[in-house]
Amino acid sequence: MNEQEINGKVFSMTDLGQVTARLRQEGKTIVQCHGVFDLLHPGHLRHFVAAKKLGDVLVVTLTSDRYVNKGPDRPVFNQNLRAESIASIGCVDYVAINDHPMSSEALTELKPNIYVKGGEYADLEGDVTGGIKIEKEAVEAHGGKIHFTNEATFSSSSLINRFLDTYPTETKLFLQEFRQKYSATDIMNALESIRGKRVLVIGETIVDEYHYVRPLGRSAKGNVVAQRFQNDESFAGGIIACANHIAGFCDDVHVVTCLGAVDSKEEFVRSKLKTNVTPRFFYREGMPTIVKRRFVDSAFLGKLFEVYYFNDEMTPPNLDAEIRAHLEEVIHEYDVVICLDYGHGMLTPETIRFLEQHAKFLALNTQTNAANIGFNLVTKYPRTDFLCIDEPELRLAAGDRLGAVEDLLKNVASRACSRRAIVTRGHRGCLAYDVDQGFVSIPVLSQKVVDSVGAGDAFLAIVSPLVSTGMPMELVGFIGNAVGALAVGIVGNRGSVEPVALSKFIKTLLA
């Protein structure tokens, strides 16, 4: 088949809809297959041949690049290459790229008589995404039916993991060993085990503003690079982002936080909270809700500079007493307390002592930023159950710039009376520590970084309830790195790491 014949099979969704409408009028039976088809293999070929036998015309639609939900490094091959590869198969009559998150839109557009799926999708109840049920409803809505083939199946993800260099050598070796211990089902069960955990998160609300600009050049009247404003967006960050991350995995989440009495932005913050998050807002007089405004190069999402709008003095005694009174009333109801201390004054020494004394399980992260470098250390918390910080914060807490990270983590965890701890290390993955089991290093699971803002919050939020169950730290660190890999693909706090996306990514990693 020559290039012209291959290209002649590839249509836009709209044009292919017109073709299938004409074919239906001619009495033709239209069969449709849909998928990512990132790496064509014998299983796909057998699937297409079996599908073609069910009708007169076989159309294949594939998921566009931006909606491939198999992790940050997928697809390996772009949508045009995937479409050309499928079009080169003799039994395939037409190909189109579906630029929608769900295949149901393609089914509605093309209205096939028969929609064909592989036999591995036949268990509708076992489909965690619910997508197969939606597809079934979409094809039946116009009188079509769904059919499951019984052909031998192969895994594109497994073949890619084993034969293509999608991961660094360290990661590939780790995954080979990890697959011998844990399956994707084991991890899904572990994540499901925390569904009933009641979680309280406490810390400051931060509104993150991104102002996107493009450089114009050096100003003619000074040593300044002028920027052209393009657009802006705001995200509910800080403890609100943390609450939203964990709310996807635990059904009952309570957030305790402070807003400013001046320009509280409460309506905006409430609109961003997931429905299973119950907030308790306290208001600081004479100050605004914290805003961190970042000016961002729109071409590469590089941060140029940022401006903080806040008052970082300690919470006044009367308001601090109100916060503790509320905590005293509710803290006994929660299995896990996640404390995210951004160092902007909400968490006073008195509140810290209360959390240490009354939380059933206390997970902690203290963050270093431009306003508090060297002054917001984990060592101000004498007792925690789980400590999770990044390497620069660990080195500041230990007062050691060059020492071995294992020694520093063990020392700082001991000072915080924490039996379990994790230090996140950016492109070097994470190092997990358990007093009884020692250290385990988990490599990075993706090298694709869109925006690192909020990734540490997502990591802490989702792994803290897992640690509270006594889960092995090797498994905790793996899940945390998978969460981090997804989080760095999200601009700011535009969205949360969700169970379905995490499930699909883990299944891809362990295929």
C-alpha positions in Angstrom: 0.0 0.0 0.0 1.5 3.3 -1.0 1.5 6.6 0.9 -1.3 8.1 -1.1 -3.6 5.1 -0.4 -2.7 5.2 3.3 -3.4 9.0 3.6 -6.7 8.4 1.7 -8.0 6.4 4.6 -7.5 9.1 7.2 -10.4 11.5 7.7 -11.5 14.1 10.1 -14.2 13.0 12.5 -16.8 15.3 10.8 -16.0 14.1 7.3 -16.0 10.4 8.4 -19.4 11.0 10.0 -20.7 12.0 6.6 -19.1 8.9 5.0 -20.6 6.5 7.6 -24.0 8.2 7.2 -23.9 7.5 3.4 -22.8 3.9 4.0 -25.6 3.2 6.4 -28.1 4.5 3.7 -26.5 2.0 1.3 -27.3 -0.8 3.8 -23.7 -1.4 4.8 -22.9 -2.8 8.3 -20.4 -0.4 9.9 -18.0 -1.8 12.6 -16.0 0.5 14.8 -12.9 -0.1 17.0 -11.4 2.5 19.2 -8.2 2.8 21.3 -4.8 4.5 21.8 -2.9 2.0 19.7 0.4 3.5 20.8 2.4 0.4 19.7 0.7 -1.8 17.1 1.2 -5.5 17.9 -0.3 -8.9 16.8 -3.1 -8.5 19.3 -4.3 -5.4 17.5 -4.0 -7.0 14.1 -6.1 -10.0 15.3 -8.6 -7.7 16.9 -9.1 -5.7 13.6 -9.4 -8.9 11.5 -12.0 -10.3 13.9 -13.9 -7.0 13.9 -13.9 -6.8 10.0 -15.6 -10.2 9.8 -18.6 -8.8 11.7 -19.6 -6.3 9.0 -18.9 -4.6 5.7 -16.8 -1.6 6.7 -14.2 -1.3 9.5 -13.6 2.2 10.9 -10.9 2.7 13.6 -10.9 5.8 15.8 -8.0 6.6 18.1 -7.5 8.9 21.1 -5.7 12.2 20.3 -2.4 12.8 22.1 -3.8 15.3 24.7 -6.4 12.8 26.0 -4.1 9.7 26.3 -4.4 9.0 30.0 -1.7 6.4 30.5 0.8 8.6 32.4 3.1 11.6 31.7 5.4 9.8 29.1 2.6 8.5 26.9 1.9 8.3 24.0 5.3 7.3 22.7 4.1 7.9 19.1 2.1 10.9 18.2 -1.4 10.8 16.8 -0.5 11.3 13.2 2.0 8.4 13.2 -0.5 6.2 15.0 -3.2 7.0 12.5 -0.9 6.3 9.5 0.1 3.0 11.0 -3.5 1.8 11.4 -4.4 3.1 7.9 -1.6 0.9 6.5 -3.5 -2.3 7.7 -5.4 -3.9 4.8 -8.6 -4.8 6.7 -9.1 -1.2 8.0 -11.2 1.0 5.7 -11.2 4.3 7.5 -9.3 6.0 10.3 -10.0 9.2 12.3 -8.5 10.9 15.4 -11.0 11.5 18.2 -10.2 14.8 19.9 -12.4 14.2 22.9 -11.6 12.6 26.3 -14.1 9.8 25.8 -14.8 7.5 22.9 -18.5 8.0 23.4 -18.3 11.2 21.3 -16.8 9.2 18.4 -19.6 6.6 18.7 -22.2 9.3 18.7 -20.6 10.9 15.6 -20.1 7.8 13.5 -23.1 5.7 14.8 -21.6 2.2 14.0 -23.8 -0.9 13.9 -21.3 -2.8 15.9 -18.7 -1.5 18.4 -15.9 -4.0 19.0 -13.9 -4.2 22.2 -11.3 -6.7 23.3 -12.4 -9.5 25.6 -10.4 -8.0 28.5 -13.1 -5.3 28.7 -16.1 -7.6 29.0 -16.3 -7.4 32.8 -18.2 -4.1 33.0 -18.4 -4.2 36.8 -14.6 -4.5 37.0 -14.1 -1.3 35.0 -12.9 1.3 37.5 -13.3 4.1 35.0 -16.9 3.4 34.2 -16.0 4.1 30.6 -17.2 0.8 29.1 -20.7 1.4 30.4 -20.7 4.9 28.9 -19.6 3.5 25.5 -22.2 0.7 25.7 -24.9 3.3 26.3 -23.6 5.6 23.5 -23.6 2.8 20.9 -27.0 1.4 21.9 -28.5 4.9 21.8 -28.6 4.8 18.0 -29.5 1.1 17.8 -26.0 -0.4 17.6 -24.6 -3.1 19.8 -21.3 -3.8 21.6 -19.3 -6.9 20.8 -16.3 -8.4 22.7 -13.7 -10.4 20.7 -12.0 -13.5 22.1 -8.6 -13.0 20.4 -5.3 -13.4 22.2 -4.4 -10.1 23.9 -1.0 -8.4 24.2 -0.2 -5.3 26.2 1.2 -2.3 24.4 2.3 -0.8 27.8 4.2 -4.0 28.6 6.0 -4.1 25.3 6.8 -0.4 25.6 8.1 -0.8 29.1 10.4 -3.7 28.1 11.7 -2.8 24.7 11.6 1.0 24.4 13.7 3.5 26.4 10.9 5.4 28.0 12.5 5.3 31.5 16.0 5.8 32.8 18.0 2.6 33.5 17.6 3.0 37.2 13.8 3.2 36.9 13.6 0.2 34.5 15.6 -1.9 36.9 13.5 -0.8 39.9 10.3 -1.6 38.0 11.5 -5.0 37.0 12.1 -5.9 40.6 9.0 -4.1 41.9 6.7 -6.0 39.5 7.9 -9.3 41.2 6.5 -8.1 44.6 3.4 -6.1 43.7 0.7 -6.1 41.0 -1.4 -3.2 39.9 -4.3 -4.9 41.7 -2.4 -4.9 45.0 -1.9 -1.2 44.7 -5.5 -0.5 43.7 -6.6 -2.5 46.8 -4.2 -0.5 48.9 -5.6 2.8 47.6 -9.2 1.6 48.1 -8.3 0.6 51.7 -8.1 4.3 52.7 -11.5 5.3 51.3 -13.1 5.2 54.7 -10.3 7.2 56.5 -11.5 10.4 57.9 -8.9 13.1 57.3 -8.4 16.6 58.8 -6.1 19.0 57.0 -4.8 22.2 58.6 -2.8 25.0 57.2 -3.0 28.3 55.3 -5.1 29.0 52.2 -3.1 30.5 49.4 -4.5 31.8 46.2 -1.9 31.3 43.4 -2.2 33.7 40.5 -0.4 33.1 37.2 0.0 36.1 35.0 1.2 34.9 31.6 3.5 37.2 29.7 5.7 37.2 26.6 9.0 39.1 26.5 9.2 42.2 24.3 12.9 43.0 24.9 15.1 45.4 26.9 13.4 48.7 27.7 14.8 51.7 25.9 14.9 53.7 29.1 16.5 51.3 31.6 18.0 47.9 32.2 14.6 46.2 32.3 13.1 43.4 30.2 9.6 44.5 29.2 6.9 41.9 29.0 3.6 41.9 27.2 0.7 40.7 29.3 -1.4 37.9 27.7 -3.8 36.5 30.3 -4.1 35.3 33.9 -5.7 32.6 36.0 -6.1 31.9 39.7 -5.8 28.6 41.6 -6.9 27.6 45.0 -3.6 26.5 46.5 -2.1 25.9 49.9 -4.1 23.7 52.1 -7.1 23.9 49.8 -5.2 22.1 47.0 -4.0 19.5 49.6 -7.6 18.9 50.7 -8.8 18.5 47.1 -6.0 15.9 46.3 -6.9 13.7 49.2 -10.7 14.1 48.7 -10.4 11.9 45.6 -9.2 9.0 47.7 -10.9 9.5 51.1 -14.6 10.3 51.4 -14.6 12.5 54.4 -12.2 15.5 54.5 -12.3 18.4 56.8 -10.1 21.5 56.2 -9.2 24.0 58.9 -7.7 27.2 57.6 -7.4 31.0 57.8 -8.7 33.6 55.3 -8.1 37.3 55.5 -11.0 39.4 56.8 -10.0 42.0 54.1 -10.6 40.6 50.6 -11.2 37.1 51.9 -11.8 35.5 48.4 -14.1 33.1 50.2 -16.5 32.7 47.4 -13.7 31.8 45.0 -12.2 29.3 47.5 -15.5 27.6 48.2 -16.2 27.3 44.5 -12.9 25.3 44.1 -13.5 22.8 47.0 -14.6 19.3 46.1 -18.1 18.4 47.4 -16.8 16.0 50.1 -14.5 18.6 51.7 -16.0 20.4 54.7 -14.3 23.7 55.4 -14.0 25.7 58.6 -12.7 29.1 57.9 -11.2 31.5 60.4 -10.7 35.2 59.6 -7.7 37.3 60.4 -8.6 40.9 60.9 -6.8 43.7 59.0 -5.2 41.4 56.4 -6.1 39.8 53.0 -6.2 36.1 52.2 -2.6 35.2 51.1 -2.0 35.7 47.4 1.1 34.6 45.6 1.2 36.3 42.2 3.7 34.7 39.7 4.6 36.2 36.4 5.1 33.3 34.0 6.6 33.1 30.5 3.7 31.7 28.6 5.8 29.9 26.0 7.7 27.6 28.5 5.9 28.2 31.8 9.1 29.5 33.3 8.5 31.7 36.5 10.1 35.1 36.0 9.4 36.6 39.4 6.6 36.6 42.1 5.0 39.0 44.5 3.4 37.9 47.9 0.4 39.7 49.2 0.2 38.7 52.9 0.9 39.5 56.6 3.0 36.7 58.1 2.8 37.7 61.7 1.7 35.1 64.2 -2.1 34.5 64.6 -3.4 36.8 67.4 -4.0 35.0 70.7 -7.8 35.3 70.6 -8.1 33.9 67.1 -5.6 31.2 67.9 -7.7 30.2 70.9 -10.8 29.9 68.6 -8.9 27.6 66.2 -7.8 25.4 69.1 -11.3 25.3 70.5 -12.6 24.1 67.2 -9.9 21.5 66.9 -10.6 20.3 70.4 -14.2 19.8 69.4 -13.6 17.8 66.3 -10.1 16.3 66.2 -11.1 13.0 67.9 -13.4 12.2 65.0 -10.5 12.0 62.5 -8.1 9.1 61.8 -5.4 11.2 60.1 -4.4 14.9 60.6 -2.3 16.4 57.8 -0.5 19.5 58.9 1.0 21.6 56.0 2.9 24.5 57.6 3.7 27.1 55.0 5.3 29.3 57.7 3.0 32.3 57.3 1.9 32.6 60.9 -1.3 30.5 61.3 0.2 27.6 63.2 1.4 29.0 66.5 3.5 27.0 69.1 0.4 26.5 71.2 -1.5 25.0 68.2 1.5 22.9 67.3 1.6 21.4 70.8 -2.2 20.7 70.7 -1.8 18.8 67.4 1.1 16.8 68.8 -0.9 15.8 71.9 -4.3 15.1 70.4 -4.0 13.9 66.7 -4.4 10.1 66.4 -2.0 10.2 63.5 -0.1 13.4 62.6 1.5 13.8 59.2 3.7 16.9 58.7 5.3 19.0 56.1 6.9 22.4 56.7 7.7 24.4 53.6 10.5 26.8 52.9 9.8 29.8 50.8 11.2 33.3 50.1 9.6 34.7 53.3 10.9 32.2 55.8 14.1 30.5 54.7 15.8 29.0 57.8 12.9 29.9 60.1 10.2 27.3 59.3 11.9 24.0 60.1 10.4 20.6 61.0 12.4 20.6 64.2 9.8 23.0 65.8 7.5 20.0 65.9 8.8 17.7 68.7 6.4 14.8 67.8 5.0 13.5 64.5 3.9 10.1 63.2 5.0 10.8 59.6 7.4 13.4 58.2 7.5 14.3 54.5 9.8 17.1 53.3 12.0 17.8 50.3 15.8 17.6 50.4 16.5 21.4 50.7 14.1 21.6 53.7 15.8 18.5 55.2 19.2 20.0 54.9 18.1 23.3 56.4 16.5 21.4 59.4 19.8 19.4 59.9 22.0 22.4 59.3 24.1 20.3 56.9 24.6 21.2 53.3 26.7 18.3 52.2 26.0 15.3 54.4 24.6 12.0 53.3 20.8 12.3 52.9 20.3 9.0 54.7 22.1 10.2 57.8 20.2 13.5 57.7 16.8 12.0 57.3 17.4 9.5 60.2 18.6 12.3 62.4 15.8 14.8 61.7 13.2 12.0 61.9 14.6 11.1 65.4 14.4 14.7 66.5 10.8 14.9 65.4 10.1 11.5 67.1 8.8 10.3 63.7 9.2 6.5 63.1 8.4 6.9 59.4 9.6 9.6 57.0 10.1 10.4 53.3 12.4 13.0 51.7 11.5 13.9 48.1 14.4 14.6 45.8 13.0 16.0 42.6 14.6 14.2 39.6 16.2 11.7 41.9 12.9 10.3 43.2 12.4 9.9 46.9 14.0 8.2 49.9 11.7 6.5 52.4 12.7 5.6 56.0 11.2 3.3 58.6 12.8 2.9 62.0 12.3 -0.9 61.8 12.8 -1.5 58.1 15.5 1.1 57.3 15.8 2.9 54.0 14.4 2.3 50.5 15.1 4.5 47.5 12.4 4.9 44.8 13.5 6.4 41.5 11.6 9.1 39.6 8.8 7.6 37.5 8.6 10.4 34.9 11.0 13.0 33.5 8.4 15.2 32.0 7.8 18.3 34.1 5.3 21.0 33.2 5.1 22.7 36.5 6.5 21.6 39.9 4.2 23.9 42.0 2.0 21.9 44.3 3.6 18.5 43.6 4.9 18.1 47.1 1.5 18.9 48.5 -0.1 16.2 46.3 2.5 13.7 47.4 2.0 14.4 51.1 -1.8 14.4 50.8 -2.2 11.1 49.2 0.5 9.1 50.9 -0.2 10.2 54.5 -3.4 8.0 55.0 -1.5 5.1 53.4 1.3 5.5 55.9 -1.3 5.4 58.7 -2.3 1.9 57.7 1.2 0.5 58.3 1.8 -0.1 54.6 5.4 -0.9 53.6 7.3 2.3 52.8 8.6 0.9 49.5 4.9 0.7 48.4 4.2 4.1 49.9 7.1 5.7 48.1 6.2 4.1 44.8 2.6 5.5 45.0 3.9 8.9 46.1 6.3 9.1 43.1 3.4 8.1 40.8 1.4 10.9 42.3 4.3 13.3 41.9 4.7 12.3 38.2 1.1 13.2 37.6 1.2 16.4 39.7 4.1 17.9 37.8 2.0 17.6 34.6 -0.6 19.9 36.1 -0.2 23.7 35.7 -0.3 25.3 39.1 -3.2 23.8 41.0 -5.5 23.8 38.0 -6.6 20.3 38.8 -6.0 17.5 41.3 -4.4 14.0 41.0 -7.5 11.8 40.6 -7.9 8.0 41.3 -8.7 7.0 37.7 -5.6 8.8 36.3 -3.4 7.3 39.0 -4.9 3.9 38.5 -4.2 4.0 34.7 -0.7 5.3 35.2 0.2 2.6 37.8 -1.3 -0.1 35.5 0.9 1.3 32.7 4.0 1.3 34.9 3.5 -2.3 36.1 2.4 -3.8 32.7 
